[in-house]
Amino acid sequence: MGYNDHIEDQEFTRIAPDKFVCADCVEDSFLKDEIEKHLAKRKCDYCGKGGSGDVAAPVSAIMEPIAATFSYYFEYPDHAGVPYDGGGYAVDLNITTEDALRHLGLECQEELFADVSGSIGNDTLWVEAADGLWLGEHQSEFLSSQWAKFVQTVKHQSRFFFSSSPPSARKITTSYTFLMMRDWFRKGPPSARKITTSYTPSEILAQIGKAVSSQGLVRTWPMGTRLFRARERKTNDTWSLDDATQLGPPKDNKARTQRMSPAGISYFYLAKERETALAEVIGKPPCRLAIGRFSLRRNLCLLDLTQLPSVSVFDHEHRSQHEIWSFLTEFSRLISQPVEKDGQEHIEYVPTQVLSEYFAKIYKKIDGNPLDGMVYHSALRETGINIVLFPPQQDQKGFMGLAELIGTEEVTFQNWTDFCRKIKQTSMIKTKAP
């Protein structure tokens, strides 16, 4: 064999230390719950916490899910099918047990961390794995790679007829390739082989739709919710602040290319916070901005990518949900990335434009009705939340049937310092009610 000769060709036995730990010694909520379920001692061996009742559980209560998660993401190089030619492995072995545990996000009392690491094997080096396979892809990684492929396709290959991509164009992913390699090196059973086809652009959109549905991300924003929209007022602008048409979405023939909508198709962009609305439109000071306060006229069903339900990486019974959560977290970050305004932004915006059109025109809620819009993180303000409302398919009043203007204000910024100061001190801004 090679690196793992000292293991004597058998699975490493992870024996938990004969100690007891309390919930205060771990940060992960799932591990805390596991400890609470198995309380059996009145004193914690790590932090010394005690009580009149049982406060600590055997370390084995958390060692089992930690070990199961560790085995899912890391493997011995020999077992994972890493090529070995007698002179060394095809990759540098530099992942220690401690490195792997930190990568998984294990945060706990220092002595407990050392005990967990020692139980798995401090002298062992690992490779990242999926289903025990070197360079395999977990569900979240596969979805992320397929989104990257989608981005490349719609930006540089096909924009209008990608939905008709022939099945023959699909390629077998690395998952199958490396399973074959593992069989070559380990002579694994044929039943272990999996074939995963890469998705066409239409299919990855459908998979994203399934993912957001499974995570319950379609949420109701109640009637009366206050939202904000800002617009720059140029020196020669004379339009009234009371004119809702000036602060609402532009007409189709005036709609410019934006993150979620192409030129010529008007979407209604709003912000949850007044400061975010200002940050999204401010140019170079000195400048003058008008801000409209809107109120939702009815309950709206929005795809909310800003509040993703977290699933512990150590909850191996809900690993699929964790994988989907991991993908959506990264996906939400990617679609909110800042885009440099260098004349090429119309290309950079294409993937999110196609995505939003899918959710506006194709995706349907469980009741069969369309979505009203999407909620996503601002690219310009770290804690800001943006909302884009899709062109209504069933409302005769158009966008004005979704939100009404209830107040306006105007503010002038002389410089960037003035901007940063004033958006935090609303009392300094002159307000005008319609």
N, C-alpha and C positions, 0 to 999 in steps of 0.2 A: 504494500500500500504506500503510504507516504507520511504525511503530517500526522495522521491519526493512528499510527501504529500502536501508540501507548494506550489507546482506548480498547485494544484487543478486539477490534471489529464487533463491538456491541454498543447498543445505545447507552449513552451516559445516564447514570441514575442520579436524579436530582433529589437529594434528601434534605428536607427542611430542617433547620436547627431546632433542637428541643427547647424552644423558648416561647414566650407569650408576648403578644403585641396589642396595643390599644389603638383605637381609631385615630387618635391625635398624632400618631407617628407616621401616618401616610397622608398624602394630599389628594389622591384620586378618589372620587366619590364612590365608585364601584367597589374599590378595595375597602373603603370605610364600611360600606354596607356588608361586605363579606365578613369583616371582623365582628360587626354587631350581631350577625346571625350565629356566630360560633363562640360567644363569650363563655369562658370556662375558668377564669382565674381573677382574683381580686386585685392583682398588681401587675403592671406592665414591666417586663424585664428590660425595656429599652429606655423609657423616660422616667420610670419610677412611679407613674401615676397609680393611685390606689383608691379604693372606696369601700363602702359597706357591702356592696354587691359586686358581681363580676364585671370587670372593665376590660379584660384582655382575652384574646383568642389565640389558639396555637398558630404559629407562623405558617404552618401547613395550610391554613385556611386561605391565605393569600398567595402562597407559593404555587399552588396548583394553577390558578388563572395566569399568574405571571409566567410560569414555565410554558404553559400552552401558547401564550402570545409570543413568547420568545422563540419557540420552535416554529411558529408560523412565519416569522419574519427573518429568522437566521438559521443557518445550518452548517454542519461540518463541511469543509470544502470537498472531501472525498464523497460524502453522501450526496452533496448537491450537484455532482457531476462536473466539477471544475477540472479541466484537463491537466494531467500531471504526466510529465515525460521522463521522470526519474531524476531530472536535474532541478525540478521546481515546478510550481504551479503557474498557470497562465496569468494569474493576477497576484498582486502583493497581498499577503494576509496581514491586515493591520487593524481589524476590528476586534477589540478585546471585549470580554463579557461586560465590563463596566461601560465601555463605549456604547454597546448595544442597548443596555438598560437605559442609559441616558437618552439614546435615540428614541426609545419607546416612550420616554417621558416619565419614567419612574422617579417620583420625588418622595423621599421618606427620610426618617431619622438616619443619621450617618451610620451608626452601628448596624442597623437593620439592612441598609443598602449593602454594606460589606458582607453580611451574612447571606443575603439573597445572591449576590454575585459569586460568593464562594460555593454556594450550593450548586450553582449552574456550572462553575468551573473557571476559576481565575486564570489558570494557565492555558486556557483554550483560546484559539483564534477562530473567527467565524467569517462567513460570507453572507451577504444579503440573499434571501431566497424567497420564492413564492411557491407554496405547495411543495416545499423541500427542494426547489429547483433553482440553481444558479441562473441569474438573469431572467427568470420568469417574471411575469407581471401580476401584481395583485389587481383586484377589481378597480380600485381607485386609480392605479397607475395606467391600466388599460384604457379607462374612460378618458383620462387626461391626455394620453397619447392620441386617442381618436379625436379629441377636440383639437389638438394641435394639427392633426392631419386635415380636419375640417377647415381650420383657419387658413392653412396653406392652399387648400383647394379653392375656396371662395375668393381669396385675395389674388391668386396668381394663375389659376388654371381654368375654372369654370364657375360662372356666377349665376347663370339663368337657367341652365338645363342640367344642373348636377343631380336633380332628383331622378333622372333617367339613366344614371350610371349603370352599365351592365354588370350583372353579378360576376361575370368572368374577369372583371377588372379587380376583384377583391383578392387580397393576398393572405396567405397563412401567416399569422403573427409569430413573433419569436417564442411565444409560449410553446407552440408545437415543435418548433425547430430545436429548442433546448431540451424538451422532453425526449426527443429522439437522441440528442447528445447524451442525456443522462442514461438512456437505455444502452447506448454504445459503451459508456464507461462502467455502468453498474449492472447492466443486463436486467433492468427492472421489468416488471410484468407489463405486457402490452396493454392491459386494462387501465394502466395508469396514464396512458396517452390521452390528451385532449386536443381537439381541433377547435380553434377560435378564429373566426373570420373577422377581418377588419370591417368596420362599418362604412357604408356610403354616407355622404353628407346628410341625406334625409334620415338615415337610420340613427346617426348619432344625435340628431335633434330629437327623435322619438325617444331615445334612451334617456336623454336629459329630462324630457317630459315625464317619463316614468319615475325618474329619480326624485324630482321635486314633488310628485304626487305621493310617493311612498314616504317622504319625509314630512308631509303635511305643510308644505310651504305656501299653499294657496290660502290666504287669510282674508277675513273681512275687515275692511276699514270702515268704521261707522259713519253714518250721515252726521254732518256737523264738524268733522275733523278739520282743523285749520292747517292750511298749507300756504306756501309763499312762492312768488315768482317775481323776478327782477328784470328790468330792462334799462339799457343805457339811454339817457336823454341827451341828444347832441345839442350843440349851441343853438341851432336854428329850429329845433323841434318846438312846436306850439300846441301839440295835442294835449287835451285835458287829462289830468290824473283820474278823473271820474269815468273816462271812456274805457269800458271793459274790453272792447275790441283791441285796444292798444296794449293791454297787459295780458291778454289771453294768448292762445296759440296763433301763429301766423296763418294766413290763407295758404292753400297748397302752392300757388304760384310764387309765394314769397318764402316758402320753407327751404331752409338751407340744410346742408349735410350736417347731421349731428350723430352723437354716439349710437342712438337707438333708431334713427330714422334717416333715410336717404333724402337728397334734395327733391323737392316736388311733392312730398307726402308729409303732411303736417301731423305731428304728435304733440301732446300737451305736456311740457316739462314743468315740474314743480319741485319744491324742496320742503322737507319736513321742518327745517329750521330757517328762520329769517337770515341768519348769518351765512348759511349754505347757499341760499338764493343769491346773496350778494357776491359770494366768492365765485360762483359759477359764471357770472357775466361781467365782472369788473374788468375794465381794460387797463390802460396806463393812466394813473392819476396825473394831473387833476381831471376829474370826471364827475358827472352828475347821473344819479341813478334813481329810477322810480321803482317802488316796491308795491306789489299788490298782495293783499291778504285774501285768500280764497277759502270757502267753506264747501265741503262735499254736500251735494244736494240729495244724495241717496247713499245707501251702503254700497261700497265697491269691493269686488273680489280681485285682489292683487297678488301676484307672485312675489313673495318677499324673500329676497336673497340676503337680507341683513341680519336675520335672527334664525340661524341654523341650530336645530336641536343637537346637542353634543352627545356622543356615545363613547364611552370609555374604550380605549384600545385593549384593556384587559377583560372586557366583557365578551368572552369568546363565543357565548351563545348568541350574541347579536353582532357577530363580526361583519356580516353583510351590511347592516345598517351603518356600522362604523366606516366601512369602506366607502359607502355612498356619501356619508357625511364628509369624509376626508376629501373626496372628489369635489363636492359642491362648495366646500370651503375654499379650495384652491380655484375652482371655477369662478366663484364670486369675486375673488381677488383679481383674477385675470381680466374679467370684463370691465373692471373699474380702474384699470391701470391708466395713468396719465398718458395722453397722446400728444406728441409735440406738433404744434401748429406750424408745419414747415411746407405746406402745400401738398403733402402726401396723406393728410389725415383722412381724406375721403376713401383711401384704400384701407387704412388701419381700422376704420369704422365698419367696414363691410361685414365682418363676422358677427358683430353685435347687432347690426341692422338686420341681417338674415335671421338671427336668433329671435329678435323681438317680433319680426313679422311671423315667424312660426308660432310664437305664443299668442300673437294677435289674431291670426287667421286660421291656424290649423289646430292647435291645442284646445282641448275642451275639458271643462271641469267634470267632476263625477256626474253632475246633473245634466251634462250635455251642453251647457251654456258657455259662451266664450269668456275669457278673462277681460277685465277692464284695464289692466296695466301691470307694470312691474315696479318693484322697489329695489334699489341697489345703492351701494356705497358711493359717495362722492369721490371723484378722483382728485379734487382740489382742496378738500377740507377733511382732515383725518376722521373726525367723528360725524361728518355730515351724511345725511340720508337724502337721496334723490328719488323722485317718483316720476314715471312717464306713463301717461294715460294714452291708450290706443284709440284710434278713430272709432267711435261707437258704431256698431253694426246694426243695432236695433233702436237707437234713440233718435227720434226725428229732430231733436233740438241740438244734436251734435255735442261738441265738448261742453257747451254751456248747460247742457242737461246733466253734466257730471259735477261741475263745480261752479259756484257763483262768486263774483267779486264782492267783498264786504267792506273793504277799506283800502286806502292807499297812503303812501308817504313818499317823500322825496328827500334824498340825502346827497351831499356833495363831499367828495374826498379830495383834499389838496395834494396828498402824497401817501406813500405806503404806510408810513407811521400813523398818519391820521386815520387810514382805513383800519389798521389793526386795533387802534384805540377805540374808534367809534363803534365797531361792530360788537364790542363787549360792553358798551355803555349806551343802551338804548334810550336812556333819558335825555341824551344829548341830541337826539334826532327829532326834527320837527315832524309831527304826525298830522295828517289831514284825513278826516273822515269824509266819505262820499255823501 
